[in-house]
Amino acid sequence: MKVAMASLDVQQIRSQFPILHQQVNGKPLIYFDNAATNQKPKRVIDALARYYENDNANIHRGIHTLAERATKAYEATRQAMQAFIHAKHEEEIIFTRGVTESINLVASSYGRAFLQSGDEVIVSGLEHHSNIVPWQMICGSAKQF
Ligand SMILES: Cc1ncc(COP(=O)(O)O)c(C=O)c1O
């Protein structure tokens, strides 16, 4: 079987990340700690700056102009994400602050609804504790279901 691979223009991609336009220890910066913190491309940095300069407000809780704009932008992002991952309903898109909060949410909602006493949750030995502790906690409380 022949698999067509699109070639990646690494230099073009790197050029979109201002933080990579520097040298560390005399070498071009190569950043691998993405699970902890992602670096941001210029267009994301610009969008954040535009948002904080123009629209920053509570979403879904204010009736003033800024809150309406912020809410509209937030919901537009939810719809873009829905299209991007081909989700069936926009309510499937839930924004969290990170991996730990996301897995805690899955463990406590899905886990509480479907795990039963005697079930086993299997995680690999390579997992970060953010994908271990939530399951340990739900398994600990599963005895009470
Ligand atoms: C490998 C790895 N996975 C998961 C996480 C947890 O990510 P978050 O800070 O988004 O909860 C981290 C955080 O450092 C990490 O390094």
The ligand as an SDF file (V2000), in Angstrom:
LIG
                    3D

 16 16  0  0  0  0  0  0  0  0999 V2000
    3.0610   15.1970   29.8380 C   0  0  0  0  0  0  0  0  0  0  0  0
    2.0190   16.0470   30.5110 C   0  0  0  0  0  0  0  0  0  0  0  0
    0.7360   15.6410   30.4570 N   0  0  0  0  0  0  0  0  0  0  0  0
   -0.2250   16.3720   31.0690 C   0  0  0  0  0  0  0  0  0  0  0  0
    0.0570   17.5400   31.7380 C   0  0  0  0  0  0  0  0  0  0  0  0
   -1.0470   18.2920   32.4310 C   0  0  0  0  0  0  0  0  0  0  0  0
   -1.4120   19.3910   31.6980 O   0  0  0  0  0  0  0  0  0  0  0  0
   -2.3180   20.5520   32.2700 P   0  0  0  0  0  0  0  0  0  0  0  0
   -1.3860   21.5330   32.9090 O   0  0  0  0  0  0  0  0  0  0  0  0
   -2.9710   21.0900   31.0240 O   0  0  0  0  0  0  0  0  0  0  0  0
   -3.3040   20.0100   33.2360 O   0  0  0  0  0  0  0  0  0  0  0  0
    1.3680   18.0040   31.8000 C   0  0  0  0  0  0  0  0  0  0  0  0
    1.6810   19.2500   32.5250 C   0  0  0  0  0  0  0  0  0  0  0  0
    2.8120   19.6220   32.7200 O   0  0  0  0  0  0  0  0  0  0  0  0
    2.3740   17.2340   31.1670 C   0  0  0  0  0  0  0  0  0  0  0  0
    3.6580   17.6490   31.1980 O   0  0  0  0  0  0  0  0  0  0  0  0
  1  2  1  0
  2  3  1  0
  2 15  2  0
  3  4  2  0
  4  5  1  0
  5  6  1  0
  5 12  2  0
  6  7  1  0
  7  8  1  0
  8  9  2  0
  8 10  1  0
  8 11  1  0
 12 13  1  0
 12 15  1  0
 13 14  2  0
 15 16  1  0
M  END
$$$$
